[in-house]
Amino acid sequence: MFHVVLIEPEIPPNTGNIGRLCLATGSRLHLVKPLGFSLEDRQLKRAGLDYWDEVDVRTWDSLAELKRAQSSSSRYFFLTTKSGRAYYDVRFHGGDFLVFGRETKGLPENLLAKNMDDCLTIPMHGTRSLNLATAVAIVLFEAMRQQR
């Protein structure tokens, strides 16, 4: 099982789509507060279709709280445009945490600075970023492909 972590997600349909991705891959979705919406939001549920209630979703008050609840050997990868290391250059293991930031700002600079060796990027040309749900799908399905 992989873990998808969204730090302060802002757009309900993105989170709904990511929830569906997690269900489709047998992954757990972790939402780190504050959320830019309610988990009862109809746009969230519309994007998650009738699957939302089946998604293995956990909410946390902080990333530190999430990490304290996990094994100290857990691996975390932080997705950012500010890294030169491509996501496909990593050998993912079941149980890895894939951490994504807010749609408008990405991950906080201080978090990236503390975790530079574990920062990954999706190489792209002609744009500075992708839709959050698209980015999660790219990395999550690569991790799944490696586990086949």
ZAKEKE-176568 format. One record per residue (C-alpha): residue in one letter; z, y, x. Coordinates in steps of 0.05 Angstrom, whole numbers, padded with zeros to 5 digits, always signed. Example, Ala and Ser with C-alpha at 12.3 -4.5 7.8 and 13.67 -1.06 7.14 Angstrom:
A+00156-00090+00246;S+00143-00021+00273;
END
This chain:
M+00000+00000+00000;F-00015+00070+00023;H+00023+00133+00004;V-00012+00198-00015;V+00033+00259-00009;L+00014+00325-00041;I+00055+00384-00016;E+00062+00436-00071;P-00002+00419-00110;E-00027+00476-00153;I-00084+00450-00196;P-00068+00398-00250;P-00138+00366-00254;N-00138+00353-00179;T-00071+00318-00183;G-00095+00278-00244;N-00157+00255-00206;I-00115+00238-00145;G-00069+00198-00190;R-00128+00157-00214;L-00150+00146-00142;C-00080+00121-00125;L-00080+00074-00185;A-00149+00048-00165;T-00126+00033-00094;G-00056+00008-00109;S-00027+00069-00073;R+00035+00109-00089;L+00030+00184-00105;H+00085+00229-00079;L+00089+00300-00106;V+00131+00350-00066;K+00158+00409-00105;P+00148+00462-00125;L+00090+00440-00168;G+00042+00491-00196;F+00044+00457-00264;S+00086+00411-00308;L+00077+00336-00305;E+00067+00342-00380;D+00006+00388-00370;R-00052+00366-00414;Q-00103+00382-00359;L-00066+00335-00312;K-00066+00280-00363;R-00139+00294-00383;A-00161+00286-00310;G-00118+00223-00303;L-00148+00197-00368;D-00107+00145-00403;Y-00085+00118-00335;W-00034+00172-00318;D+00024+00132-00346;E+00006+00074-00300;V+00005+00115-00236;D+00062+00100-00188;V+00084+00172-00179;R+00147+00199-00147;T+00170+00271-00143;W+00211+00301-00087;D+00246+00367-00076;S+00221+00370-00004;L+00183+00331+00048;A+00248+00322+00086;E+00278+00287+00025;L+00218+00241+00019;K+00222+00224+00093;R+00297+00210+00090;A+00283+00159+00035;Q+00233+00120+00078;S+00239+00075+00138;S+00245+00113+00204;S+00184+00074+00228;S+00140+00103+00173;R+00077+00138+00198;Y+00054+00205+00170;F-00015+00235+00179;F-00025+00309+00162;L-00094+00328+00138;T-00117+00397+00159;T-00178+00437+00178;K-00139+00459+00240;S-00145+00394+00279;G-00200+00366+00324;R-00181+00294+00311;A-00224+00261+00258;Y-00192+00217+00205;Y-00239+00159+00222;D-00213+00158+00294;V-00145+00131+00270;R-00128+00059+00257;F-00090+00062+00191;H-00036+00012+00173;G-00011-00007+00104;G+00049+00036+00088;D+00021+00099+00122;F+00033+00166+00088;L-00028+00212+00081;V-00002+00283+00072;F-00044+00338+00040;G-00028+00411+00028;R-00038+00461-00028;E-00108+00474-00053;T-00107+00548-00033;K-00069+00546+00033;G-00066+00475+00060;L-00005+00452+00097;P+00046+00502+00124;E+00034+00524+00196;N+00104+00505+00218;L+00095+00434+00191;L+00029+00427+00229;A+00060+00454+00293;K+00116+00402+00290;N+00066+00346+00278;M+00005+00364+00320;D-00003+00293+00347;D-00008+00267+00276;C-00057+00319+00248;L-00125+00295+00225;T-00187+00330+00198;I-00248+00313+00158;P-00307+00339+00199;M-00354+00382+00158;H-00411+00431+00166;G-00426+00493+00125;T-00359+00497+00089;R-00288+00508+00110;S-00256+00459+00061;L-00267+00408+00007;N-00237+00398-00062;L-00168+00366-00053;A-00185+00304-00095;T-00249+00294-00054;A-00211+00300+00011;V-00159+00250-00012;A-00213+00201-00033;I-00249+00205+00033;V-00188+00190+00075;L-00155+00141+00027;F-00218+00098+00020;E-00227+00097+00096;A-00156+00072+00103;M-00171+00019+00049;R-00236+00000+00084;Q-00199-00012+00148;Q-00151-00060+00112;R-00204-00105+00082;
END
